[in-house]
């Protein structure tokens, strides 16, 4: 069965969005785009951080100006410095001619720094100075360069945690996060799964359609690789299919991810059973924790800790 859903144009970017979380996020993106604030886009790998970043550029007053992107984890430190700030002829071995850096190329436009958490400490310092408006030199240069660039950065790491660990500068963190946009993982936007799967299928093989038997398999999987994993699964399914429909047996999911998901589900069910049993015993003892703990075979301290984890207080605690 094929859904009649076409990609939406959001700030000039084609995207398949149905779920409320993503609809709300893109509404916020439209408002943020018109500002000149630095934006940090966060989210798990494969959630669509670059799509959001491009939408921010397309919806801004800089849309007609350059869009330049770089993966901060793709190059070693000495090459990253040259990429960002440029170099003069002879600045280092192999520098046979002068080269503009990405900041210069993005002048009056947007520079997208993907995987910003991978940036080395020394480069973090240089980046901060430029973001604060300080002119800089190309490598081997004697003339200062000034640029007007909007920064959009992205990461799948917790920069705040990295700050606490001393791996990321707090001043750079605050400079990058004038606005922070967090993209929810695919498992938290289930309504997008089937429309996305249908869209990928139409791109890969328009003659195929998903059978209804695939729907439950797709929507109950946790998708640790998010949209990128979904696209790969659909691509593989089109190779395995022999008829006109993609059926459940053609959808091959990660065994390890499914096992982790099942274990988490089992753990959750056990926790719920334990909570139910404790509350039932407390009801029988009229909320008396000491007697309830004795019946359950645990200490009162353990019982109190468990009740706090459930966000509950007994009549004893109210009267204390």
N, C-alpha and C positions, 0 to 999 in steps of 0.2 A: 504494500500500500504506500502510495506517495503522497506526502503532505504538500498542499499548495502554498508553500512558504518561500518567498524570495528574500534575498539579502536586503537589509535596510541600508539606505545611505545615511550615515551619521557623520556630519561635518566632512562630507566628501569621501568617507571611507565606507566601503561595502562590508557589512557585518551581519551575521545571523544571530539575532538577539530576540529572545522570547521571554525569558525568566524575569521576574521582578527585580532580583538583585542586580542583574546586568542592566536592565532598563533604568533603574535608579542611578547606577554608577555612570552611565553614559549621559544622563541628564546633568549630573554634576560635572562631567567632563566638558559639556557644552558651556557651562558657566565659567569654569576655570580657564578654558581656552582663551577667553577674551582678555584675561589679565596677563601681566607680564611676569608673574611669579614663577620662581623655580619650582618644579614639580618632581616628586619622587613617586614612581609607580612601583608598587610591590605586589608580589603574588608568586605562587609556585611556578616552577618551570612548565611552560606549555600552556599557560592560561590566557595569553594574548596581550602581554605587556607592550609589545611594539605596536600593536594595533591601536591601543589607547594613546600611546605616545604620538603616533602619526595623526590621530584625530585631534589631539591638542594643537598640533602644528596647523592642520588644515582649517581649524576653527578660529585661529588667531589672526591678528592684524599682520602677521608675518607670513601668511600662507603663500604669497607670491614670491617670497624670498627663499633662500636655500634651506633645504633639509639635509643635514649631514649626520651620519650615525657611525658609532664605533663600539666594538666590544672590548671593554677594558680588561678582560681576562684572556684575550686572544694573542696579545703581544708581550714580549719581555719588557722590563722597565725602560731600558735605553731606547728601544724602538717606539714605545708608547709616547715618550717625551717628544721624539721627532715627529710622530704622527700628529700629536695635539698642537705643538707649538712651531713646527717647521724647522728647517735648518738652512744654513748658508753653504755655498760650495766649499768643500774642503773641511767642513766641520768635523768630520770623522771619516774613517776609511770607507770608501765606497760612495761618499757624498760628492758625486761628480758634477752636480748642479744644485742651485738653490731650489728649495721646495717650500711652498706655503703649507702651514699646518691646518688642521681641521678647524681650529678657531677662526682663522682667517677666511677659510672657505665658507664657513657658516655665518660670516658677518651679516648682520641685520636679519638673520633667520634663526633657525633652531638647531642646536647641537644635542643629539641624543646619545647619552652615555649609558650603554647597556652593561649590565653586570658590574655596576659601580663598586660593589663590595670587594671586587678583585683588585682594585687599584692599590699599588704599592704605597707605603707611608710617605716616601719622598715626593711622589707624584701627587699625593693628597695635599701636601703643603703648597705645591706650585699651582694646583687647580684652585685651591681656596683663594690664593692671591688674585688670580685672574677673575674669579667670580666676584670678588670684592671691588673689581674695577681697576686693579693695578696693571699698568702696561707691562709687557714682558718682552724678552728678547727671543728671537729664534736661536737655536743651537748654533754657536759660532758667530752670532750676529752682534752688531754694535748699534743698531737702530731699534728703538723701542716700537712695539706694535700695540695698538689699542683696538679693541673690537667691541661690538655691541651684539651680544648673542644671548638668546634665551636657552636656559639649560633644562632639559628633561632627562632625568636619570631613571634607571630601573634596576631592580635586584630581586632575587629569590631568597636572599638571606635577610636576617634581622639585623639591620644596621645599628639599632639601639643596643642589642646584645653585644655587637662587635665593639661599640663604644665602651661599654662596661668592661669588656675583656682587653681593652687597650689596643684593639686592632684597627679601629677607625676613629679619626679625629672627631671630637664632639662639635667643634666649631664648623667643620665642613658638613657634618650631619645636619646641624641646624640651618646652615645656608642652603642645603639642598631640599630641605623639607618645609619650605614656605607653605606648600600644599602637598599632602600625601594622599595618593589614591590607591586603595587596596583592591585588587581583583580577586573575587571569590573563586575557589577551585571549582572544577566542573561538578564534583559530587554535591556541592551546595547550590547548584543551579540546574537541577535535574530537568526542568522544562526546556533547557537548551539542547539536551543530548540528542533527541530524535531529529529535531530540525537541522542540527549540525551534521548528523550522520547522513540525512537525506541530501543535504547540500554537497557534501563530499562525494557521495555516490553519483549525483548528477554531473559533477565535474569529471569524475573518473570514467564512468560508463553510463551515459544517459538512458540506455536501454534497460537498465536494471532497476529493481525496486526492492525495498525492505519488506519482508513478510512480517505479519503481526507477531510471529513467534520470536522474532529478534528483539522486540520492544522491551520485554521484561529483562532479558539478558543484558541489554545495553544500559537500562536505567537503574539496575540494582548493583552494578559494578562500581567500585570506588574511583576508578580512573586516576591512579597516582600520577600518570603522565599527562593528565588533562587533555586539552584539545589536540595536542600533537599526537598523543597515543590513540585517541579516537580516530583521527585521520589515518594513521598507520593501520589500525585494525580494519577499517573499511576498505582501504587499499588492498590489503591481503585477502579480504573476503571476496573481492571482485575477481581475484585470480582463482580462488577455489571453486566458485560457483559454476555450475554447468547449465543451468536453465536461465529463466528470466527473473528469478527472485533470489535474494540473499536470505537464507534461512538461519536459524539459531546455530546449527552445526558448522556454519561457515564463519561464525564469529569466534575467533580464537583469542582468548584473554590470558593475561599473565597468570600462571599457576601460583607463583609465590605471592602475588598481590591478592589473589582470591583467598589463599590460605590465611594471610594476615587479616583480611577482612572478616573471614569466618571466625578466627580466634578472637578478634575484637568484639564480634557479635556475641560469641559464647561468654566472654568475660562480662559483657554488659548484662546479659541475661542472668548470670550468676550473682552479680551485684544487686540486681533487682530482686532476686529471690531472697538474698540475705536481708535486704532492707525490709521486705515484706514480712519475713519471719520475726525480725527484731520488733517491728511495730506491733505485730500481733501479740507478742509476749508482753510488751509494755502495756498494751490495752488490757490484757488479762490481769496485770499487777496494779492497775490503776495508775500507771505512770511511775511506779516506784523503781528507780534505776538499780538499786542494790539487789532487790529480789529478782528483777528481770535479768541482771547480769549472772546471778547464781543459776537461774534456770538455763540460760544460754551457755553456761560454762566458760564465761569470759570475765575479765576484771571490769569493775565499774569504770575505770579510766578508759579502757578499750571501748566500752559501750558509749561513753560520753564522746569520745573521738569520732566514732562512727556516726552518731547522731548529728554532730557538727558538720560532718562531710555531707549529710543529707540536707543540711540547712534547717534542722528541726531542733526544737527545745521541748522538754517534757514539762508537765505541770509542776514538778519538783523545782525546776530551774526558774519558773515564773515566780514561785513563792519564796525563793532563796533571798 
